[in-house]
Every structure is written in C-alpha cells, then in structure tokens.
Amino acid sequence: MDLAEFNRLPADDARGILRPCLDVDRWIDAIVDARPLADLDSAEAASRAAAPLTTAEIDAAMSHHPRIGEKAKGDSAEAAHSSREQAGLGTLEADVQSQLAAGNAAYEDRFDRVFLIRAAGRTPEEILSELQRRMDNTDEDETAEVGQQLIQIAELRLEGILS
C-alpha cells in the first residue's frame, strides 16, 4: 500500500491498517485525522502529535510486544512486525542470549513489564547497553522512555506499510 491509497481508505479501514503499528486509539486517530498526508514526514508529525503516551496507553500497547531476543508468538500482524524488527539481531551468540535473558528478567523484576526497545538498526550489544543503562531509570523516566520507544517502533512500522 502506498500513501495515496492509505489517504483514500475509509477511516475505519485506515484505523485497521494502523492498529498493528501501535494499538493506541489516540495515536491512530491522530494519523487518520491528519489525512490526507502529503508524505511520510507528515505521517511522522501526526504520530508525534500523540506523544507522550499515557501510562494506561503504554500498558495496553505493551501486551503486543515479546521480550527482546525472543520470537513473537502467533500469526498476527503485530507478531509479523516484531519478527521482522528483531530479524536484524541475527542468531545471537550464547553469551549474548544469556545476557539478554538475565537482563530481561532483572528488568521485569524492576519495572514489572517486558523490556521494550526499537530493535531495528541496533546491534545486540547496543541493546544490552541500553537495557543496562535503563535499569537506573526512575519508574517515571522509564515509563516515558518506553512510550518514546513505542512511538519509534510505530513510526517504523507505519513507514514500512506506506512505502
């Protein structure tokens, strides 16, 4: 689908296309309401208009994200997106895999949610470094950072759909 086709969709159909990018009604509505979009930059501007995400929106959206380094389960559009995004990590070496598993467990104990990061364009070492850095965040700072990561992931997914 290209941008022109997306602009022509009925609003409910456009919402259905966007939901796997980020299952937050306010974010979806911001993009649908901004149509017709002139280009991908316009779509990203509409996306950022929904930021910051609320804690409730973050918690709801997080239910669709697997642990970093783990394969997404199922055949939903969200799982397909996640599999593509984490494919760039390649086959993880045993040491990196065990460090990610330990880091994920520590993060979940600390913040009571899975660790979320935009994996696309990052190496496993960069992800581990970010995981370790974010362990020192306050709960409020980490919630804000998760919201930013969700928006970044959504924008990458949106770009993939519209280009």
Backbone as a chain_set.jsonl record, in Angstrom:
{"seq": "MDLAEFNRLPADDARGILRPCLDVDRWIDAIVDARPLADLDSAEAASRAAAPLTTAEIDAAMSHHPRIGEKAKGDSAEAAHSSREQAGLGTLEADVQSQLAAGNAAYEDRFDRVFLIRAAGRTPEEILSELQRRMDNTDEDETAEVGQQLIQIAELRLEGILS", "coords": {"N": [[0.855, -1.169, 0.0], [0.503, 2.23, -0.753], [1.071, 5.696, 0.142], [-0.855, 7.367, -1.078], [-2.96, 5.586, -1.558], [-3.544, 4.841, 1.092], [-4.449, 7.308, 2.051], [-6.891, 7.461, 0.727], [-8.473, 5.509, 1.877], [-11.426, 4.456, 3.662], [-12.117, 5.772, 6.928], [-12.381, 3.813, 9.018], [-11.157, 1.579, 7.861], [-8.573, 2.558, 7.521], [-7.863, 2.867, 10.192], [-7.767, 0.18, 10.923], [-5.526, -0.65, 9.485], [-3.545, 0.775, 10.804], [-3.623, -0.081, 13.48], [-1.991, -2.455, 14.117], [0.481, -1.243, 14.164], [0.631, 0.442, 16.389], [-1.275, -0.059, 19.072], [-3.061, 2.06, 20.1], [-5.657, 4.071, 20.55], [-5.766, 6.93, 20.489], [-3.385, 7.626, 19.205], [-3.748, 6.369, 16.724], [-6.045, 7.743, 15.836], [-4.975, 10.325, 15.611], [-3.36, 10.126, 13.352], [-5.152, 9.225, 11.359], [-6.941, 11.363, 11.362], [-5.301, 13.35, 10.393], [-5.121, 12.964, 7.712], [-5.601, 14.093, 4.323], [-2.332, 12.806, 4.027], [0.666, 14.318, 3.127], [3.192, 13.279, 2.792], [5.672, 10.914, 4.077], [6.91, 12.224, 6.185], [4.879, 13.878, 7.095], [3.16, 11.968, 8.129], [4.737, 11.01, 10.235], [4.881, 13.342, 11.772], [2.207, 13.601, 12.548], [2.065, 11.294, 14.054], [3.808, 11.887, 16.172], [2.387, 13.871, 17.362], [0.67, 12.651, 19.062], [2.163, 12.043, 21.226], [3.152, 12.772, 24.593], [2.602, 9.313, 25.324], [0.104, 8.013, 27.515], [0.364, 6.383, 30.728], [-1.519, 4.306, 30.937], [-2.087, 3.869, 28.208], [0.423, 2.994, 27.343], [0.737, 0.653, 28.874], [-1.356, -0.912, 27.807], [-0.567, -1.106, 25.1], [1.807, -2.483, 25.356], [1.159, -5.124, 25.665], [1.332, -6.406, 23.269], [3.938, -6.887, 22.649], [6.78, -8.946, 22.405], [9.427, -10.322, 24.495], [12.644, -8.868, 24.056], [14.829, -10.43, 21.837], [13.427, -12.774, 21.816], [11.244, -14.836, 19.902], [8.279, -13.664, 18.418], [5.026, -14.802, 19.206], [2.42, -16.523, 17.459], [0.365, -15.523, 14.599], [-0.31, -12.948, 14.079], [-0.568, -9.553, 12.807], [0.953, -7.885, 14.404], [2.811, -9.691, 15.497], [4.17, -10.445, 13.185], [5.343, -8.001, 12.442], [7.047, -7.636, 14.662], [8.753, -9.855, 14.439], [10.101, -9.26, 12.034], [11.394, -6.909, 12.809], [13.112, -7.769, 14.823], [14.677, -9.471, 13.411], [17.018, -8.409, 12.437], [18.782, -8.758, 14.476], [19.879, -11.172, 14.102], [21.284, -14.486, 14.518], [21.745, -14.992, 17.804], [24.69, -15.062, 19.763], [25.559, -17.48, 22.255], [26.428, -16.33, 24.685], [25.53, -13.65, 24.475], [22.805, -14.135, 24.226], [22.259, -15.287, 26.738], [22.909, -13.135, 28.396], [20.995, -11.273, 27.57], [18.67, -12.644, 28.347], [19.027, -12.737, 31.143], [19.138, -9.991, 31.639], [16.59, -9.204, 30.744], [15.006, -10.545, 32.653], [15.831, -9.269, 35.045], [15.054, -6.657, 34.469], [12.266, -6.973, 34.216], [11.679, -7.711, 36.85], [12.335, -5.333, 38.094], [10.776, -3.285, 36.815], [8.309, -4.382, 36.225], [7.321, -5.058, 33.666], [7.861, -6.093, 30.244], [11.075, -5.544, 28.752], [11.354, -3.014, 26.439], [12.479, -1.964, 23.334], [13.379, -0.168, 20.409], [14.38, -2.327, 18.128], [15.227, -2.427, 15.501], [17.924, -1.573, 13.468], [19.766, -1.639, 15.491], [22.486, -3.182, 17.209], [22.958, -6.342, 18.941], [24.672, -5.836, 21.093], [24.385, -3.073, 21.494], [21.73, -3.009, 22.305], [21.873, -4.472, 24.694], [23.481, -2.708, 26.153], [21.791, -0.465, 26.325], [19.692, -1.608, 27.79], [20.988, -2.094, 30.229], [21.662, 0.57, 30.94], [19.127, 1.694, 31.23], [18.156, 0.423, 33.458], [18.799, 1.974, 35.609], [17.003, 4.017, 35.54], [14.371, 6.058, 36.902], [11.056, 5.0, 37.875], [9.185, 6.667, 36.61], [10.73, 7.958, 34.637], [11.433, 5.733, 33.126], [8.961, 4.813, 32.22], [8.272, 6.946, 30.542], [10.337, 6.669, 28.674], [9.758, 4.166, 27.576], [7.349, 4.8, 26.329], [8.312, 6.55, 24.351], [9.861, 4.736, 22.871], [7.853, 3.028, 21.947], [6.499, 4.776, 20.188], [8.566, 5.249, 18.325], [8.898, 2.653, 17.271], [6.341, 2.293, 16.203], [6.359, 4.275, 14.216], [8.317, 3.291, 12.479], [7.063, 0.951, 11.647], [4.804, 2.04, 10.416], [6.01, 3.465, 8.335], [6.996, 1.293, 6.892], [4.609, 0.155, 6.019], [3.48, 2.166, 4.439], [5.243, 2.68, 2.386]], "CA": [[0.0, 0.0, 0.0], [1.275, 3.473, -0.738], [0.463, 6.783, 0.89], [-2.064, 7.829, -1.771], [-4.004, 4.594, -1.292], [-3.892, 4.988, 2.508], [-5.245, 8.536, 2.175], [-8.229, 7.238, 0.159], [-9.228, 4.5, 2.627], [-12.385, 4.898, 4.675], [-11.458, 5.948, 8.221], [-12.298, 2.562, 9.772], [-10.149, 0.732, 7.212], [-7.27, 3.137, 7.854], [-7.606, 2.505, 11.593], [-7.375, -1.224, 10.931], [-4.15, -0.724, 8.979], [-2.652, 1.376, 11.793], [-3.663, -0.724, 14.805], [-0.822, -3.29, 14.406], [1.666, -0.395, 14.379], [0.553, 0.846, 17.796], [-2.666, -0.233, 19.464], [-3.448, 3.183, 20.962], [-6.677, 4.785, 19.772], [-5.434, 8.347, 20.322], [-2.334, 7.682, 18.182], [-4.391, 6.004, 15.465], [-6.92, 8.855, 15.434], [-4.145, 11.47, 15.202], [-2.904, 9.908, 11.974], [-6.324, 9.185, 10.484], [-7.497, 12.718, 11.278], [-4.355, 14.222, 9.671], [-5.191, 12.701, 6.27], [-4.596, 13.392, 3.519], [-0.933, 13.019, 4.381], [1.434, 14.69, 1.931], [4.386, 12.435, 2.686], [5.948, 10.168, 5.306], [7.203, 13.19, 7.249], [3.577, 14.296, 7.626], [2.672, 10.855, 8.945], [5.521, 11.009, 11.472], [4.455, 14.509, 12.557], [0.928, 13.231, 13.155], [2.389, 10.288, 15.065], [4.416, 12.548, 17.333], [1.377, 14.72, 18.0], [0.02, 11.841, 20.094], [3.094, 11.861, 22.339], [3.551, 11.494, 25.161], [1.569, 8.323, 25.616], [-0.204, 7.884, 28.939], [0.754, 5.095, 31.315], [-2.535, 3.314, 30.552], [-1.869, 3.549, 26.791], [1.658, 2.208, 27.279], [0.457, -0.685, 29.411], [-2.182, -1.648, 26.843], [0.225, -1.372, 23.897], [2.889, -3.422, 25.671], [0.67, -6.506, 25.627], [1.605, -6.958, 21.942], [5.385, -6.942, 22.393], [7.516, -10.034, 23.064], [10.733, -9.961, 25.038], [13.694, -8.694, 23.06], [15.601, -11.661, 21.684], [12.512, -13.915, 21.719], [10.353, -14.817, 18.748], [6.872, -13.354, 18.683], [4.146, -15.961, 19.02], [1.203, -16.3, 16.704], [0.476, -15.065, 13.217], [-0.939, -11.631, 13.973], [0.242, -8.521, 12.154], [1.928, -7.417, 15.393], [3.875, -10.699, 15.577], [4.958, -10.346, 11.946], [6.171, -6.799, 12.569], [8.084, -7.885, 15.666], [9.724, -10.806, 13.877], [10.931, -8.519, 11.074], [12.22, -5.935, 13.527], [14.173, -8.449, 15.566], [15.479, -10.28, 12.486], [18.327, -7.777, 12.313], [19.667, -9.226, 15.542], [20.524, -12.4, 13.628], [21.37, -15.558, 15.502], [22.506, -14.463, 18.923], [25.662, -15.941, 20.392], [25.046, -17.99, 23.529], [26.719, -15.367, 25.742], [24.61, -12.519, 24.313], [21.462, -14.645, 24.527], [22.114, -15.446, 28.189], [22.906, -11.792, 28.983], [19.67, -10.701, 27.303], [17.695, -13.337, 29.197], [19.229, -12.26, 32.517], [18.737, -8.585, 31.662], [15.126, -9.156, 30.651], [14.454, -10.96, 33.952], [16.097, -8.204, 36.01], [14.219, -5.524, 34.079], [10.882, -7.301, 34.571], [11.582, -7.615, 38.308], [12.469, -3.92, 38.479], [9.741, -2.411, 36.259], [7.051, -5.128, 36.085], [6.921, -5.12, 32.247], [8.983, -6.54, 29.415], [11.954, -4.503, 28.244], [10.995, -2.665, 25.069], [13.398, -1.071, 22.649], [13.359, -0.289, 18.958], [15.495, -3.217, 17.784], [15.676, -2.162, 14.133], [19.087, -0.71, 13.357], [20.627, -1.758, 16.668], [23.175, -4.46, 17.405], [22.665, -6.928, 20.257], [25.473, -5.165, 22.112], [23.738, -1.783, 21.771], [20.506, -3.29, 23.058], [22.293, -4.808, 26.057], [23.953, -1.48, 26.786], [20.605, 0.33, 26.644], [18.985, -2.295, 28.866], [21.734, -1.821, 31.462], [21.508, 1.988, 31.259], [17.758, 1.993, 31.641], [17.902, -0.15, 34.789], [18.987, 3.05, 36.589], [15.924, 4.997, 35.404], [13.244, 6.033, 37.84], [9.861, 4.42, 37.249], [8.582, 7.677, 35.74], [11.597, 8.124, 33.467], [11.37, 4.535, 32.29], [7.663, 4.813, 31.543], [8.39, 7.908, 29.441], [11.217, 6.109, 27.647], [9.0, 3.106, 26.899], [6.423, 5.489, 25.433], [9.086, 7.023, 23.198], [10.221, 3.572, 22.069], [6.635, 2.589, 21.256], [6.268, 5.693, 19.07], [9.594, 4.973, 17.317], [8.55, 1.378, 16.633], [5.138, 2.54, 15.403], [6.722, 5.046, 13.024], [8.997, 2.384, 11.553], [6.038, 0.067, 11.088], [3.996, 2.873, 9.525], [6.821, 3.691, 7.136], [7.011, 0.034, 6.145], [3.295, -0.052, 5.413], [3.132, 3.22, 3.48], [6.238, 2.912, 1.333]], "C": [[0.902, 1.234, 0.0], [0.467, 4.555, -0.014], [-0.836, 7.266, 0.246], [-3.226, 6.874, -1.505], [-4.476, 4.689, 0.159], [-4.775, 6.216, 2.713], [-6.678, 8.343, 1.698], [-9.075, 6.252, 0.966], [-10.297, 5.137, 3.498], [-11.688, 4.9, 6.046], [-11.319, 4.634, 8.994], [-11.27, 1.608, 9.176], [-8.742, 1.242, 7.525], [-6.897, 2.803, 9.301], [-7.15, 1.051, 11.699], [-5.949, -1.437, 10.447], [-3.169, -0.252, 10.055], [-2.561, 0.61, 13.108], [-2.47, -1.644, 15.072], [0.474, -2.489, 14.608], [1.761, 0.016, 15.841], [-0.913, 0.842, 18.187], [-3.051, 0.797, 20.534], [-4.402, 4.044, 20.136], [-6.313, 6.241, 19.507], [-4.363, 8.533, 19.248], [-2.932, 7.404, 16.801], [-5.243, 7.163, 14.954], [-6.118, 10.065, 14.972], [-3.702, 11.328, 13.754], [-4.078, 9.907, 11.007], [-6.884, 10.589, 10.29], [-6.595, 13.676, 10.5], [-4.389, 13.986, 8.159], [-5.945, 13.807, 5.552], [-3.176, 13.807, 3.917], [-0.143, 13.277, 3.109], [2.614, 13.764, 1.702], [4.605, 11.719, 4.016], [6.295, 11.096, 6.461], [5.907, 13.687, 7.892], [2.986, 13.214, 8.526], [3.417, 10.805, 10.276], [5.147, 12.196, 12.357], [3.128, 14.224, 13.251], [1.143, 12.218, 14.271], [2.905, 10.953, 16.335], [3.431, 13.468, 18.051], [0.658, 13.975, 19.12], [0.923, 11.616, 21.306], [2.923, 13.008, 23.332], [2.342, 10.591, 25.396], [1.329, 8.292, 27.126], [0.264, 6.52, 29.432], [-0.241, 4.003, 30.924], [-2.369, 2.901, 29.091], [-0.625, 2.678, 26.617], [1.398, 0.794, 27.747], [-0.359, -1.523, 28.435], [-1.369, -2.036, 25.614], [1.302, -2.423, 24.149], [2.44, -4.881, 25.585], [0.972, -7.183, 24.291], [3.089, -7.187, 21.676], [6.04, -8.096, 23.143], [8.799, -9.496, 23.697], [11.725, -9.806, 23.887], [14.543, -9.962, 23.037], [14.74, -12.907, 21.608], [11.613, -13.738, 20.508], [8.932, -14.49, 19.197], [6.03, -14.585, 18.385], [2.925, -15.566, 18.196], [1.464, -15.782, 15.307], [-0.216, -13.728, 13.004], [-0.015, -10.674, 13.227], [1.305, -7.996, 13.116], [3.102, -8.391, 15.491], [4.766, -10.647, 14.341], [5.866, -9.128, 11.984], [7.345, -7.066, 13.51], [9.155, -8.826, 15.14], [10.651, -10.117, 12.886], [11.894, -7.581, 11.795], [13.372, -6.598, 14.269], [15.054, -9.307, 14.665], [16.882, -9.716, 12.317], [19.29, -8.184, 13.402], [20.399, -10.488, 15.13], [20.435, -13.492, 14.681], [22.288, -15.07, 16.617], [23.48, -15.504, 19.449], [25.135, -16.32, 21.764], [25.257, -16.987, 24.658], [25.756, -14.182, 25.674], [23.193, -12.949, 24.663], [21.267, -14.773, 26.032], [22.113, -14.088, 28.891], [21.555, -11.104, 28.76], [18.612, -11.337, 28.197], [17.806, -12.85, 30.638], [18.794, -10.803, 32.642], [17.236, -8.421, 31.597], [14.498, -9.493, 31.999], [14.648, -9.862, 34.998], [15.21, -6.987, 35.732], [12.77, -5.776, 34.497], [10.677, -7.255, 36.076], [11.545, -6.153, 38.749], [11.254, -3.089, 38.056], [8.392, -3.084, 36.024], [6.456, -5.032, 34.681], [8.111, -5.647, 31.473], [9.789, -5.332, 28.968], [11.611, -4.26, 26.781], [11.999, -1.664, 24.528], [13.195, -1.251, 21.157], [14.596, -1.086, 18.572], [16.068, -2.908, 16.406], [16.843, -1.182, 14.144], [20.038, -0.766, 14.536], [21.277, -3.138, 16.7], [22.76, -5.035, 18.757], [23.442, -6.233, 21.382], [24.884, -3.802, 22.482], [22.478, -1.98, 22.614], [20.845, -3.639, 24.501], [22.744, -3.568, 26.82], [22.78, -0.598, 27.202], [19.814, -0.295, 27.791], [19.67, -1.985, 30.2], [21.59, -0.359, 31.884], [20.139, 2.269, 31.837], [17.395, 1.377, 32.983], [18.055, 0.912, 35.877], [17.914, 4.123, 36.495], [14.979, 4.924, 36.597], [12.061, 5.384, 37.12], [9.244, 5.397, 36.254], [9.412, 7.874, 34.475], [11.513, 6.921, 32.543], [10.04, 4.448, 31.559], [7.698, 5.772, 30.364], [9.251, 7.343, 28.319], [10.53, 4.981, 26.878], [8.008, 3.725, 25.926], [7.124, 5.997, 24.186], [9.474, 5.858, 22.285], [9.008, 3.043, 21.307], [6.346, 3.463, 20.042], [7.294, 5.432, 17.961], [9.289, 3.685, 16.553], [7.344, 1.573, 15.718], [5.471, 3.29, 14.123], [7.468, 4.18, 12.014], [8.002, 1.441, 10.879], [5.186, 0.83, 10.078], [4.746, 3.139, 8.233], [6.862, 2.442, 6.263], [5.697, -0.226, 5.409], [3.059, 0.925, 4.257], [4.164, 3.445, 2.388], [6.365, 1.733, 0.407]], "O": [[1.932, 1.266, 0.673], [-0.677, 4.335, 0.384], [-1.809, 7.542, 0.946], [-4.348, 7.313, -1.254], [-5.676, 4.624, 0.425], [-5.746, 6.163, 3.468], [-7.59, 8.994, 2.209], [-10.284, 6.171, 0.753], [-10.102, 6.236, 4.017], [-10.772, 4.111, 6.28], [-10.262, 4.363, 9.565], [-10.582, 0.902, 9.914], [-7.829, 0.452, 7.766], [-5.742, 2.491, 9.591], [-6.25, 0.733, 12.476], [-5.245, -2.313, 10.949], [-2.085, -0.818, 10.199], [-1.528, 0.649, 13.777], [-1.957, -1.619, 16.191], [1.445, -3.004, 15.161], [2.827, -0.052, 16.453], [-1.699, 1.648, 17.689], [-3.323, 0.463, 21.687], [-4.002, 4.664, 19.151], [-6.534, 6.735, 18.402], [-4.422, 9.485, 18.47], [-2.655, 8.117, 15.837], [-5.17, 7.522, 13.778], [-6.53, 10.761, 14.043], [-3.675, 12.31, 13.012], [-4.005, 10.526, 9.946], [-7.259, 10.963, 9.178], [-7.063, 14.7, 10.001], [-3.757, 14.725, 7.405], [-6.851, 14.404, 6.134], [-2.875, 14.985, 4.11], [-0.269, 12.541, 2.131], [2.992, 13.494, 0.562], [3.833, 11.889, 4.961], [5.998, 10.776, 7.612], [5.855, 13.891, 9.105], [2.387, 13.513, 9.559], [2.808, 10.586, 11.323], [5.102, 12.057, 13.58], [2.951, 14.572, 14.418], [0.484, 12.277, 15.309], [2.481, 10.614, 17.44], [3.627, 13.801, 19.219], [0.101, 14.597, 20.025], [0.481, 11.054, 22.308], [2.576, 14.117, 22.927], [1.225, 11.053, 25.631], [2.247, 8.52, 27.914], [0.526, 5.618, 28.637], [0.167, 2.885, 30.611], [-2.494, 1.721, 28.763], [-0.63, 1.733, 25.829], [1.797, -0.164, 27.085], [-0.087, -2.709, 28.255], [-1.467, -3.167, 25.136], [1.664, -3.17, 23.24], [3.275, -5.775, 25.447], [0.879, -8.406, 24.186], [3.459, -7.635, 20.59], [5.887, -8.223, 24.358], [9.196, -8.356, 23.455], [11.654, -10.516, 22.883], [14.923, -10.494, 24.08], [15.26, -13.996, 21.361], [11.266, -12.616, 20.138], [8.456, -14.98, 20.222], [6.292, -15.316, 17.429], [2.467, -14.424, 18.237], [2.608, -15.621, 14.883], [-0.653, -13.41, 11.898], [1.169, -10.954, 13.041], [2.425, -7.696, 12.703], [4.256, -7.968, 15.56], [5.985, -10.79, 14.446], [7.033, -9.212, 11.601], [8.493, -6.759, 13.188], [10.343, -8.608, 15.378], [11.858, -10.362, 12.894], [13.065, -7.476, 11.429], [14.474, -6.053, 14.336], [16.078, -9.82, 15.117], [17.829, -10.465, 12.081], [20.497, -7.978, 13.269], [21.416, -10.844, 15.725], [19.625, -13.429, 15.606], [23.461, -14.774, 16.389], [23.141, -16.681, 19.568], [24.36, -15.578, 22.367], [24.376, -16.805, 25.498], [25.226, -13.755, 26.7], [22.463, -12.21, 25.323], [20.213, -14.403, 26.55], [21.396, -13.904, 29.874], [21.038, -10.435, 29.654], [17.755, -10.641, 28.742], [16.793, -12.581, 31.283], [18.16, -10.42, 33.626], [16.665, -7.595, 32.311], [13.57, -8.816, 32.443], [13.725, -9.558, 35.754], [14.684, -6.368, 36.657], [12.123, -4.896, 35.065], [9.627, -6.814, 36.544], [10.809, -5.789, 39.666], [10.754, -2.282, 38.839], [7.428, -2.412, 35.658], [5.239, -4.937, 34.522], [9.235, -5.653, 31.973], [9.253, -4.233, 28.825], [11.581, -5.194, 25.98], [12.324, -0.663, 25.167], [12.878, -2.345, 20.691], [15.72, -0.593, 18.672], [17.26, -3.106, 16.169], [16.768, -0.109, 14.743], [21.016, -0.019, 14.58], [20.686, -4.13, 16.272], [22.268, -4.307, 19.619], [22.928, -6.066, 22.488], [24.884, -3.423, 23.653], [22.204, -1.201, 23.527], [20.189, -3.165, 25.428], [22.422, -3.404, 27.996], [22.773, -0.048, 28.304], [19.322, 0.417, 28.666], [19.006, -1.651, 31.181], [21.412, -0.079, 33.07], [20.008, 2.998, 32.819], [16.404, 1.783, 33.59], [17.494, 0.761, 36.962], [17.914, 5.056, 37.298], [14.811, 3.873, 37.216], [12.073, 5.241, 35.897], [8.824, 4.992, 35.17], [8.867, 7.95, 33.373], [11.52, 7.068, 31.321], [9.999, 4.05, 30.395], [7.2, 5.44, 29.289], [8.931, 7.517, 27.143], [10.704, 4.858, 25.666], [7.843, 3.228, 24.812], [6.588, 5.888, 23.083], [9.421, 5.984, 21.061], [9.129, 2.653, 20.146], [5.987, 2.951, 18.982], [6.933, 5.397, 16.785], [9.41, 3.64, 15.328], [7.327, 1.077, 14.591], [4.93, 2.981, 13.061], [7.265, 4.33, 10.809], [8.098, 1.175, 9.681], [4.884, 0.313, 9.003], [4.169, 3.045, 7.149], [6.773, 2.529, 5.038], [5.692, -0.767, 4.304], [2.506, 0.551, 3.223], [3.977, 4.319, 1.541], [7.16, 1.768, -0.532]]}, "num_chains": 1, "name": "protein.A"}
